[in-house]
Amino acid sequence: MILQLQTKQISVFWPAIKETIKKSCRLDKMYIDRYLNHCFASLLSNNHQCWIIYTNDNNNSNINGILITSLLKNKLFGNLSLSIDHMYAFTKWNNDIITVIFNQFVKYAAECDCTEIIADSNNVKAIDIAISLGATKETTKLHYKI
């Protein structure tokens, strides 16, 4: 199951959210605290959205993963995109979970009048799954540290 957290729930789940950001972020350690503060404020102001992936087993809820999204507006054309900014699985996700996440994001993006869902990943398996669900690989980012 997938649940979008309300802003008042962010503080309760912040330790797990923070772990998600740290594990999925490719920032130098010297910037991570500043970035975490930015993300916390952005989630509290609803500029980013947080999604909890969970299962209910024997009346116990288990967090399987967390995703953080944002709505990006193209300044030139004015169209909106749903951006998957951070994603981390605490347990292995099967195809059923991935399909539920995908369908929820397609529904949410349509409700927000988005024209696309975008994500950046260096995880080859995640890219292959996204392509199997109909995504196209548009660009490749290169980074060179100075």
OpenMM code with the backbone's topology and positions (N, CA, C; nanometers):
from openmm import Vec3, app, unit

residues = "MET ILE LEU GLN LEU GLN THR LYS GLN ILE SER VAL PHE TRP PRO ALA ILE LYS GLU THR ILE LYS LYS SER CYS ARG LEU ASP LYS MET TYR ILE ASP ARG TYR LEU ASN HIS CYS PHE ALA SER LEU LEU SER ASN ASN HIS GLN CYS TRP ILE ILE TYR THR ASN ASP ASN ASN ASN SER ASN ILE ASN GLY ILE LEU ILE THR SER LEU LEU LYS ASN LYS LEU PHE GLY ASN LEU SER LEU SER ILE ASP HIS MET TYR ALA PHE THR LYS TRP ASN ASN ASP ILE ILE THR VAL ILE PHE ASN GLN PHE VAL LYS TYR ALA ALA GLU CYS ASP CYS THR GLU ILE ILE ALA ASP SER ASN ASN VAL LYS ALA ILE ASP ILE ALA ILE SER LEU GLY ALA THR LYS GLU THR THR LYS LEU HIS TYR LYS ILE".split()
positions = [
    Vec3(0.0838, -0.1170, 0.0000),
    Vec3(0.0000, 0.0000, 0.0000),
    Vec3(0.0886, 0.1236, 0.0000),
    Vec3(0.0321, 0.2324, -0.0492),
    Vec3(0.1045, 0.3581, -0.0545),
    Vec3(0.0177, 0.4668, 0.0081),
    Vec3(0.0830, 0.5523, 0.0853),
    Vec3(0.0134, 0.6579, 0.1563),
    Vec3(0.0928, 0.7872, 0.1430),
    Vec3(0.0243, 0.8932, 0.1007),
    Vec3(0.0893, 1.0236, 0.0980),
    Vec3(0.0753, 1.0854, 0.2366),
    Vec3(0.1889, 1.1222, 0.2966),
    Vec3(0.1858, 1.1826, 0.4285),
    Vec3(0.1323, 1.3245, 0.4224),
    Vec3(0.0607, 1.3627, 0.5244),
    Vec3(0.0185, 1.5013, 0.5423),
    Vec3(0.1344, 1.5766, 0.6076),
    Vec3(0.1388, 1.7069, 0.5907),
    Vec3(0.2505, 1.7843, 0.6452),
    Vec3(0.2649, 1.7652, 0.7956),
    Vec3(0.1544, 1.7501, 0.8677),
    Vec3(0.1623, 1.7326, 1.0131),
    Vec3(0.2217, 1.5969, 1.0523),
    Vec3(0.2330, 1.5032, 0.9577),
    Vec3(0.2907, 1.3718, 0.9854),
    Vec3(0.4406, 1.3654, 0.9561),
    Vec3(0.4950, 1.4671, 0.8929),
    Vec3(0.6359, 1.4656, 0.8517),
    Vec3(0.7282, 1.4490, 0.9725),
    Vec3(0.7039, 1.5236, 1.0784),
    Vec3(0.7905, 1.5169, 1.1968),
    Vec3(0.7931, 1.3766, 1.2568),
    Vec3(0.6799, 1.3089, 1.2574),
    Vec3(0.6708, 1.1743, 1.3139),
    Vec3(0.7586, 1.0766, 1.2350),
    Vec3(0.7576, 1.0896, 1.1044),
    Vec3(0.8312, 0.9977, 1.0177),
    Vec3(0.9698, 1.0503, 0.9790),
    Vec3(1.0097, 1.1664, 1.0320),
    Vec3(1.1333, 1.2299, 0.9892),
    Vec3(1.2565, 1.1394, 0.9988),
    Vec3(1.2761, 1.0603, 1.1045),
    Vec3(1.3951, 0.9738, 1.1058),
    Vec3(1.4036, 0.8807, 0.9838),
    Vec3(1.2933, 0.8204, 0.9447),
    Vec3(1.2936, 0.7325, 0.8271),
    Vec3(1.3081, 0.8122, 0.6979),
    Vec3(1.2455, 0.9300, 0.6928),
    Vec3(1.2578, 1.0156, 0.5745),
    Vec3(1.4022, 1.0599, 0.5581),
    Vec3(1.4636, 1.0999, 0.6682),
    Vec3(1.6031, 1.1448, 0.6652),
    Vec3(1.6945, 1.0324, 0.6160),
    Vec3(1.6694, 0.9108, 0.6615),
    Vec3(1.7482, 0.7961, 0.6170),
    Vec3(1.7302, 0.7741, 0.4671),
    Vec3(1.6086, 0.7889, 0.4181),
    Vec3(1.5814, 0.7763, 0.2750),
    Vec3(1.6624, 0.8778, 0.1954),
    Vec3(1.6607, 1.0017, 0.2399),
    Vec3(1.7337, 1.1072, 0.1688),
    Vec3(1.8831, 1.0782, 0.1703),
    Vec3(1.9364, 1.0411, 0.2855),
    Vec3(2.0796, 1.0118, 0.2952),
    Vec3(2.1202, 0.8967, 0.2045),
    Vec3(2.0379, 0.7914, 0.1998),
    Vec3(2.0729, 0.6726, 0.1199),
    Vec3(2.0558, 0.6964, -0.0297),
    Vec3(1.9645, 0.7853, -0.0666),
    Vec3(1.9376, 0.8059, -0.2094),
    Vec3(2.0068, 0.9289, -0.2662),
    Vec3(2.0667, 1.0078, -0.1814),
    Vec3(2.1269, 1.1344, -0.2233),
    Vec3(2.2734, 1.1144, -0.2599),
    Vec3(2.3169, 1.1873, -0.3589),
    Vec3(2.4556, 1.1777, -0.4024),
    Vec3(2.5328, 1.3057, -0.3711),
    Vec3(2.5066, 1.3630, -0.2546),
    Vec3(2.5764, 1.4847, -0.2139),
    Vec3(2.6999, 1.4522, -0.1310),
    Vec3(2.7969, 1.5414, -0.1364),
    Vec3(2.9118, 1.5285, -0.0470),
    Vec3(2.8642, 1.5431, 0.0971),
    Vec3(2.9304, 1.4733, 0.1874),
    Vec3(2.8902, 1.4744, 0.3280),
    Vec3(2.8889, 1.6146, 0.3868),
    Vec3(2.9715, 1.7034, 0.3351),
    Vec3(2.9765, 1.8389, 0.3908),
    Vec3(2.8487, 1.9190, 0.3619),
    Vec3(2.7692, 1.8754, 0.2654),
    Vec3(2.6463, 1.9471, 0.2299),
    Vec3(2.5195, 1.8805, 0.2822),
    Vec3(2.5298, 1.7585, 0.3317),
    Vec3(2.4101, 1.6802, 0.3613),
    Vec3(2.3226, 1.7425, 0.4700),
    Vec3(2.3824, 1.7973, 0.5762),
    Vec3(2.3007, 1.8562, 0.6829),
    Vec3(2.2198, 1.9754, 0.6320),
    Vec3(2.2814, 2.0588, 0.5525),
    Vec3(2.2111, 2.1746, 0.4947),
    Vec3(2.0982, 2.1263, 0.4026),
    Vec3(2.1274, 2.0230, 0.3243),
    Vec3(2.0268, 1.9700, 0.2334),
    Vec3(1.9113, 1.9062, 0.3104),
    Vec3(1.9409, 1.8340, 0.4184),
    Vec3(1.8357, 1.7742, 0.5008),
    Vec3(1.7452, 1.8817, 0.5600),
    Vec3(1.8043, 1.9907, 0.6070),
    Vec3(1.7244, 2.1025, 0.6599),
    Vec3(1.6342, 2.1609, 0.5515),
    Vec3(1.6880, 2.1740, 0.4314),
    Vec3(1.6094, 2.2235, 0.3181),
    Vec3(1.4925, 2.1294, 0.2885),
    Vec3(1.5197, 1.9998, 0.2847),
    Vec3(1.4149, 1.9010, 0.2554),
    Vec3(1.3075, 1.9013, 0.3635),
    Vec3(1.3478, 1.9097, 0.4897),
    Vec3(1.2519, 1.9110, 0.5999),
    Vec3(1.1586, 2.0311, 0.5858),
    Vec3(1.2157, 2.1488, 0.5621),
    Vec3(1.1337, 2.2703, 0.5454),
    Vec3(1.0439, 2.2583, 0.4226),
    Vec3(1.0962, 2.2020, 0.3163),
    Vec3(1.0192, 2.1881, 0.1930),
    Vec3(0.9029, 2.0908, 0.2103),
    Vec3(0.9235, 1.9836, 0.2841),
    Vec3(0.8155, 1.8887, 0.3126),
    Vec3(0.7095, 1.9523, 0.4018),
    Vec3(0.7532, 2.0296, 0.5012),
    Vec3(0.6583, 2.0940, 0.5918),
    Vec3(0.5756, 2.2015, 0.5212),
    Vec3(0.6319, 2.2626, 0.4184),
    Vec3(0.5594, 2.3657, 0.3438),
    Vec3(0.4867, 2.3081, 0.2220),
    Vec3(0.4895, 2.1761, 0.2079),
    Vec3(0.4219, 2.1039, 0.0996),
    Vec3(0.4783, 2.1357, -0.0390),
    Vec3(0.6033, 2.1809, -0.0437),
    Vec3(0.6703, 2.1974, -0.1720),
    Vec3(0.7221, 2.0632, -0.2234),
    Vec3(0.7401, 1.9693, -0.1333),
    Vec3(0.7704, 1.8303, -0.1662),
    Vec3(0.6633, 1.7441, -0.1009),
    Vec3(0.6439, 1.6259, -0.1550),
    Vec3(0.5473, 1.5332, -0.1004),
    Vec3(0.6230, 1.4066, -0.0576),
    Vec3(0.5751, 1.3458, 0.0500),
    Vec3(0.6371, 1.2230, 0.0990),
    Vec3(0.5354, 1.1102, 0.0926),
    Vec3(0.5802, 0.9976, 0.0409),
    Vec3(0.4951, 0.8796, 0.0222),
    Vec3(0.5567, 0.7632, 0.0977),
    Vec3(0.4757, 0.6947, 0.1774),
    Vec3(0.5196, 0.5796, 0.2542),
    Vec3(0.4665, 0.4533, 0.1864),
    Vec3(0.5543, 0.3582, 0.1614),
    Vec3(0.5153, 0.2285, 0.1091),
    Vec3(0.5132, 0.1346, 0.2291),
    Vec3(0.3996, 0.0702, 0.2539),
    Vec3(0.3894, -0.0131, 0.3729),
    Vec3(0.3047, -0.1369, 0.3470),
    Vec3(0.3222, -0.2334, 0.4354),
    Vec3(0.2390, -0.3532, 0.4347),
    Vec3(0.1800, -0.3711, 0.5737),
    Vec3(0.0662, -0.4344, 0.5798),
    Vec3(0.0026, -0.4708, 0.7063),
    Vec3(0.0116, -0.6220, 0.7207),
    Vec3(0.0908, -0.6673, 0.8163),
    Vec3(0.1043, -0.8101, 0.8447),
    Vec3(0.0622, -0.8353, 0.9889),
    Vec3(-0.0402, -0.9154, 1.0074),
    Vec3(-0.0872, -0.9499, 1.1423),
    Vec3(-0.1111, -0.8262, 1.2277),
    Vec3(-0.1811, -0.7298, 1.1713),
    Vec3(-0.2143, -0.6041, 1.2393),
    Vec3(-0.0939, -0.5169, 1.2715),
    Vec3(0.0219, -0.5459, 1.2116),
    Vec3(0.1402, -0.4620, 1.2269),
    Vec3(0.1698, -0.3947, 1.0935),
    Vec3(0.1960, -0.2649, 1.0975),
    Vec3(0.2344, -0.1939, 0.9758),
    Vec3(0.3863, -0.1903, 0.9664),
    Vec3(0.4370, -0.2246, 0.8502),
    Vec3(0.5812, -0.2220, 0.8258),
    Vec3(0.6105, -0.1278, 0.7096),
    Vec3(0.7041, -0.0356, 0.7300),
    Vec3(0.7447, 0.0548, 0.6226),
    Vec3(0.8395, -0.0214, 0.5304),
    Vec3(0.8017, -0.0297, 0.4033),
    Vec3(0.8844, -0.0968, 0.3030),
    Vec3(0.9701, 0.0008, 0.2243),
    Vec3(0.9310, 0.1278, 0.2239),
    Vec3(1.0072, 0.2261, 0.1493),
    Vec3(0.9441, 0.3629, 0.1582),
    Vec3(1.0203, 0.4603, 0.1127),
    Vec3(0.9758, 0.5996, 0.1138),
    Vec3(1.0160, 0.6629, -0.0183),
    Vec3(0.9254, 0.7436, -0.0721),
    Vec3(0.9538, 0.8218, -0.1920),
    Vec3(0.9223, 0.9675, -0.1625),
    Vec3(1.0015, 1.0552, -0.2174),
    Vec3(0.9789, 1.1993, -0.2041),
    Vec3(0.9672, 1.2571, -0.3442),
    Vec3(0.8593, 1.3303, -0.3648),
    Vec3(0.8319, 1.3877, -0.4964),
    Vec3(0.8174, 1.5391, -0.4867),
    Vec3(0.8186, 1.6013, -0.6017),
    Vec3(0.7887, 1.7440, -0.6107),
    Vec3(0.7220, 1.7711, -0.7449),
    Vec3(0.6504, 1.8813, -0.7502),
    Vec3(0.5880, 1.9247, -0.8749),
    Vec3(0.6755, 2.0351, -0.9334),
    Vec3(0.7217, 2.0139, -1.0551),
    Vec3(0.8101, 2.1093, -1.1216),
    Vec3(0.7380, 2.1745, -1.2381),
    Vec3(0.7438, 2.3055, -1.2422),
    Vec3(0.6812, 2.3792, -1.3517),
    Vec3(0.7882, 2.4252, -1.4500),
    Vec3(0.7684, 2.3920, -1.5768),
    Vec3(0.8578, 2.4375, -1.6816),
    Vec3(0.8326, 2.5862, -1.7027),
    Vec3(0.9343, 2.6688, -1.6773),
    Vec3(0.9174, 2.8142, -1.6830),
    Vec3(0.8902, 2.8649, -1.8247),
    Vec3(0.9388, 2.7945, -1.9241),
    Vec3(0.9196, 2.8380, -2.0614),
    Vec3(0.7814, 2.8006, -2.1148),
    Vec3(0.7392, 2.6760, -2.0908),
    Vec3(0.6145, 2.6273, -2.1481),
    Vec3(0.4986, 2.6202, -2.0494),
    Vec3(0.5284, 2.6239, -1.9206),
    Vec3(0.4247, 2.6253, -1.8188),
    Vec3(0.3692, 2.4899, -1.7801),
    Vec3(0.4181, 2.3811, -1.8421),
    Vec3(0.3650, 2.2487, -1.8059),
    Vec3(0.4283, 2.1987, -1.6760),
    Vec3(0.3534, 2.1129, -1.6050),
    Vec3(0.3983, 2.0556, -1.4786),
    Vec3(0.4496, 1.9140, -1.4980),
    Vec3(0.5500, 1.8793, -1.4186),
    Vec3(0.6015, 1.7428, -1.4145),
    Vec3(0.6021, 1.6968, -1.2695),
    Vec3(0.5721, 1.5702, -1.2473),
    Vec3(0.5892, 1.5098, -1.1163),
    Vec3(0.7285, 1.4505, -1.1144),
    Vec3(0.8126, 1.5013, -1.0262),
    Vec3(0.9510, 1.4558, -1.0165),
    Vec3(0.9667, 1.3628, -0.8971),
    Vec3(1.0201, 1.2451, -0.9207),
    Vec3(1.0553, 1.1552, -0.8113),
    Vec3(1.1975, 1.1914, -0.7718),
    Vec3(1.2090, 1.2612, -0.6584),
    Vec3(1.3378, 1.3164, -0.6164),
    Vec3(1.4205, 1.2198, -0.5325),
    Vec3(1.3539, 1.1412, -0.4490),
    Vec3(1.4237, 1.0436, -0.3645),
    Vec3(1.3376, 0.9188, -0.3539),
    Vec3(1.4052, 0.8051, -0.3546),
    Vec3(1.3352, 0.6781, -0.3420),
    Vec3(1.4298, 0.5810, -0.2733),
    Vec3(1.3764, 0.5132, -0.1717),
    Vec3(1.4578, 0.4126, -0.1044),
    Vec3(1.3681, 0.2998, -0.0564),
    Vec3(1.4081, 0.1776, -0.0833),
    Vec3(1.3336, 0.0600, -0.0400),
    Vec3(1.4039, -0.0003, 0.0816),
    Vec3(1.3322, -0.0103, 0.1924),
    Vec3(1.3865, -0.0741, 0.3123),
    Vec3(1.3796, -0.2258, 0.3012),
    Vec3(1.2907, -0.2744, 0.2153),
    Vec3(1.2792, -0.4170, 0.1859),
    Vec3(1.2736, -0.4311, 0.0343),
    Vec3(1.2927, -0.5522, -0.0137),
    Vec3(1.2856, -0.5737, -0.1579),
    Vec3(1.1414, -0.5573, -0.2049),
    Vec3(1.1237, -0.4805, -0.3117),
    Vec3(0.9912, -0.4576, -0.3676),
    Vec3(0.9658, -0.5577, -0.4792),
    Vec3(0.8513, -0.6237, -0.4723),
    Vec3(0.8148, -0.7129, -0.5823),
    Vec3(0.7402, -0.6320, -0.6885),
    Vec3(0.7091, -0.6964, -0.7979),
    Vec3(0.6432, -0.6264, -0.9093),
    Vec3(0.5068, -0.5711, -0.8708),
    Vec3(0.4366, -0.6386, -0.7794),
    Vec3(0.3055, -0.5887, -0.7348),
    Vec3(0.3185, -0.4534, -0.6657),
    Vec3(0.4174, -0.4405, -0.5776),
    Vec3(0.4390, -0.3131, -0.5077),
    Vec3(0.4767, -0.2044, -0.6071),
    Vec3(0.5649, -0.2370, -0.6993),
    Vec3(0.6086, -0.1388, -0.7993),
    Vec3(0.4902, -0.0940, -0.8845),
    Vec3(0.4040, -0.1863, -0.9215),
    Vec3(0.2858, -0.1521, -1.0009),
    Vec3(0.1915, -0.0606, -0.9232),
    Vec3(0.1725, -0.0880, -0.7948),
    Vec3(0.0874, -0.0023, -0.7109),
    Vec3(0.1453, 0.1385, -0.7041),
    Vec3(0.2755, 0.1491, -0.6819),
    Vec3(0.3423, 0.2804, -0.6761),
    Vec3(0.3248, 0.3529, -0.8091),
    Vec3(0.3546, 0.2828, -0.9180),
    Vec3(0.3444, 0.3425, -1.0507),
    Vec3(0.2029, 0.3944, -1.0773),
    Vec3(0.1029, 0.3116, -1.0513),
    Vec3(-0.0359, 0.3523, -1.0761),
    Vec3(-0.0768, 0.4702, -0.9885),
    Vec3(-0.0323, 0.4721, -0.8635),
    Vec3(-0.0642, 0.5834, -0.7741),
    Vec3(-0.0020, 0.7132, -0.8248),
    Vec3(0.1209, 0.7058, -0.8720),
    Vec3(0.1871, 0.8267, -0.9210),
    Vec3(0.1262, 0.8760, -1.0517),
    Vec3(0.0854, 0.7837, -1.1386),
    Vec3(0.0169, 0.8244, -1.2618),
    Vec3(-0.1133, 0.8963, -1.2259),
    Vec3(-0.1888, 0.8406, -1.1313),
    Vec3(-0.3140, 0.9018, -1.0866),
    Vec3(-0.2889, 1.0394, -1.0234),
    Vec3(-0.1897, 1.0474, -0.9341),
    Vec3(-0.1584, 1.1739, -0.8674),
    Vec3(-0.1117, 1.2789, -0.9689),
    Vec3(-0.0263, 1.2390, -1.0618),
    Vec3(0.0236, 1.3315, -1.1638),
    Vec3(-0.0915, 1.3855, -1.2485),
    Vec3(-0.1854, 1.2989, -1.2855),
    Vec3(-0.3010, 1.3421, -1.3641),
    Vec3(-0.3874, 1.4396, -1.2830),
    Vec3(-0.4086, 1.4101, -1.1545),
    Vec3(-0.4874, 1.4997, -1.0682),
    Vec3(-0.4231, 1.6377, -1.0551),
    Vec3(-0.2901, 1.6426, -1.0638),
    Vec3(-0.2172, 1.7696, -1.0516),
    Vec3(-0.1945, 1.8363, -1.1871),
    Vec3(-0.2538, 1.7805, -1.2929),
    Vec3(-0.2386, 1.8319, -1.4295),
    Vec3(-0.0949, 1.8268, -1.4800),
    Vec3(-0.0215, 1.7247, -1.4375),
    Vec3(0.1147, 1.7052, -1.4877),
    Vec3(0.1092, 1.6413, -1.6259),
    Vec3(0.2086, 1.6727, -1.7058),
    Vec3(0.2177, 1.6122, -1.8381),
    Vec3(0.3142, 1.4952, -1.8415),
    Vec3(0.3929, 1.4782, -1.7333),
    Vec3(0.4891, 1.3683, -1.7295),
    Vec3(0.5349, 1.3423, -1.5866),
    Vec3(0.5922, 1.2256, -1.5691),
    Vec3(0.6598, 1.1894, -1.4450),
    Vec3(0.8068, 1.1735, -1.4801),
    Vec3(0.8937, 1.2364, -1.4019),
    Vec3(1.0367, 1.2300, -1.4304),
    Vec3(1.1118, 1.1784, -1.3078),
    Vec3(1.2239, 1.1165, -1.3321),
    Vec3(1.3087, 1.0668, -1.2240),
    Vec3(1.4515, 1.0561, -1.2753),
    Vec3(1.5435, 1.0600, -1.1824),
    Vec3(1.6857, 1.0464, -1.2112),
    Vec3(1.7350, 0.9288, -1.1274),
    Vec3(1.8005, 0.8319, -1.1903),
    Vec3(1.8461, 0.7153, -1.1152),
    Vec3(1.9759, 0.6624, -1.1731),
    Vec3(2.0594, 0.6099, -1.0850),
    Vec3(2.1784, 0.5387, -1.1303),
    Vec3(2.1638, 0.3887, -1.1052),
    Vec3(2.0431, 0.3475, -1.0678),
    Vec3(2.0127, 0.2076, -1.0407),
    Vec3(1.9620, 0.1425, -1.1698),
    Vec3(2.0442, 0.0563, -1.2274),
    Vec3(2.0124, -0.0053, -1.3563),
    Vec3(1.8820, -0.0845, -1.3495),
    Vec3(1.8597, -0.1564, -1.2398),
    Vec3(1.7371, -0.2355, -1.2264),
    Vec3(1.6145, -0.1444, -1.2232),
    Vec3(1.6230, -0.0332, -1.1493),
    Vec3(1.5113, 0.0615, -1.1426),
    Vec3(1.4821, 0.1208, -1.2808),
    Vec3(1.5871, 0.1500, -1.3555),
    Vec3(1.5697, 0.2040, -1.4910),
    Vec3(1.5017, 0.1004, -1.5811),
    Vec3(1.5460, -0.0247, -1.5721),
    Vec3(1.4853, -0.1308, -1.6530),
    Vec3(1.3375, -0.1491, -1.6192),
    Vec3(1.3031, -0.1427, -1.4900),
    Vec3(1.1628, -0.1571, -1.4488),
    Vec3(1.0811, -0.0404, -1.5031),
    Vec3(1.1338, 0.0813, -1.4915),
    Vec3(1.0625, 0.1997, -1.5415),
    Vec3(1.0383, 0.1890, -1.6918),
    Vec3(1.1371, 0.1430, -1.7648),
    Vec3(1.1222, 0.1261, -1.9098),
    Vec3(1.0162, 0.0203, -1.9397),
    Vec3(1.0129, -0.0883, -1.8595),
    Vec3(0.9130, -0.1931, -1.8814),
    Vec3(0.7712, -0.1423, -1.8549),
    Vec3(0.7583, -0.0352, -1.7746),
    Vec3(0.6275, 0.0237, -1.7458),
    Vec3(0.5900, 0.1346, -1.8447),
    Vec3(0.6782, 0.1587, -1.9427),
    Vec3(0.6460, 0.2557, -2.0469),
    Vec3(0.7283, 0.3824, -2.0448),
    Vec3(0.8205, 0.3944, -1.9499),
    Vec3(0.9062, 0.5137, -1.9469),
    Vec3(1.0085, 0.5064, -2.0600),
    Vec3(1.0582, 0.6212, -2.0978),
    Vec3(1.1655, 0.6263, -2.1965),
    Vec3(1.2878, 0.6908, -2.1318),
    Vec3(1.4040, 0.6444, -2.1725),
    Vec3(1.5287, 0.7014, -2.1224),
    Vec3(1.5636, 0.8204, -2.2095),
    Vec3(1.5499, 0.9396, -2.1527),
    Vec3(1.5644, 1.0620, -2.2308),
    Vec3(1.7079, 1.1147, -2.2337),
    Vec3(1.7722, 1.1144, -2.1178),
    Vec3(1.9060, 1.1739, -2.1098),
    Vec3(1.9950, 1.0895, -2.0199),
    Vec3(2.1217, 1.1165, -2.0286),
    Vec3(2.2188, 1.0600, -1.9360),
    Vec3(2.2944, 1.1773, -1.8757),
    Vec3(2.3000, 1.1820, -1.7423),
    Vec3(2.3733, 1.2882, -1.6741),
    Vec3(2.5161, 1.2433, -1.6503),
    Vec3(2.6060, 1.3340, -1.6689),
    Vec3(2.7469, 1.3075, -1.6390),
    Vec3(2.7915, 1.4076, -1.5327),
    Vec3(2.8742, 1.3594, -1.4411),
    Vec3(2.9284, 1.4458, -1.3366),
    Vec3(3.0798, 1.4302, -1.3353),
    Vec3(3.1500, 1.5415, -1.3262),
    Vec3(3.2946, 1.5406, -1.3151),
    Vec3(3.3329, 1.6306, -1.1987),
    Vec3(3.3882, 1.5712, -1.0944),
    Vec3(3.4243, 1.6468, -0.9739),
    Vec3(3.5541, 1.7227, -0.9942),
    Vec3(3.5535, 1.8454, -0.9535),
    Vec3(3.6733, 1.9303, -0.9592),
    Vec3(3.7259, 1.9492, -0.8182),
] * unit.nanometer
topology = app.Topology()
chain = topology.addChain("A")
for resn in residues:
    res = topology.addResidue(resn, chain)
    for name in ("N", "CA", "C"):
        topology.addAtom(name, app.Element.getBySymbol(name[0]), res)
